[in-house]
Amino acid sequence: MLTGLTRFTLVVLLSFAPAARAQVKIDDHLLGETADQFFSEAQEGAMLSACARGDFAKVDRSIKKVAKATCAWLSSARQRMVSDETGKYVGEVSADNTKTTTYVFAAGKFVAAEILFRASDLSSNYHGKSLAEISNGLKESYGPPTSETVVPYQNAYGVPYERHQKLWLAESYAIQLDEQPGSHGWTSVNLSTREWYDKQKAAAAKPPSNPLN
């Protein structure tokens, strides 16, 4: 299980249906849940509760003025996503500095997460998560990928690399892993509901509209 590395958790929900349906949690948020549920739980819910009480020390900001600004920013993000706006919220309340998580909302639901991991950089003594660590953790949680692709890649200086891309495709979710190898590299993991994945894929396949028409 990948809980110690990227906190992806596979949650099996049993029902009266013939087969159990698997869903995905990202940082204690269930993929597909409502925006109202999202901002009522986990770190976002705890912070908004502290903001409502005026308990700015719990917001984990040393300056009260900054804490108030953080509360206003988070409250605004909640209001926009709960009101059925399609948009993104960057999870800046997380204490994990090895990754940046961007949550995607549509029609009042949490439909996708874009997680970016910085690769290790020895020149700055930064120790991030490697592609192998992230990929192995995903395999432990979700099994082997549905497809794997290796494409040639060159950095700005023309140095050749192999770029690895993997896809986990299930009935209720899709997980895409991509990387930029080399110095200042990164690994990205995009998790989405299957409905959102299919919708985005169909939109990308459409030819661009002719501005002259």
Disulfide bonds with the S-S distance in Angstrom:
Cys51-Cys71 2.03
